[in-house]
Amino acid sequence: MWITSEVELPQAVLDAQAAGKLVFFVGAGASVAPPSSLPLFRKLAEQLADLARVPFDGSVAIDFFLGSLPANFDVHSHARGLLQVPGSTFNPTHSALASIASSIPPLRIVTTNFDAHLSSAAEAEAPWV
């Protein structure tokens, strides 16, 4: 089953959903396409490094790099600010995931994303959530 022009769900995924055993684990890639237009984790880290006025060190794990930023630099607040892009909203991938995940309750989506686009899509697709 195709959920977007670039994403096809294998039958095993659909079968797991039908059995109520599917949990979607969604990363930053879901929020890149318009109208979300948010950066991937590496780009976000590069932007945070610029704000902190330190060089980005791509040779270490990104989460380790972020933890090494100056103590007086509030990574969470700055990340939240960078991700609150005017006009950024859920995209067709978020909608498709929310639609499939909510087709057999309960809706099960786990994400590492800082944005709320999956939640917004779930509210639009399945207001009972």
Buried (B, 14 or more C-beta within 10 A) or exposed (E): EEBEEEEEBEEEBBEEBEEEEBEBEBEBEBBBBEEBEBBBBEBBBBBBBEBBEBEBEEEEEBEEBBEEBEEEBEBEEBBEEBBEBEEBBBBBBBBBBBBBBBBBEEBBBEBEBBBBBBBBBBBBBBEEB
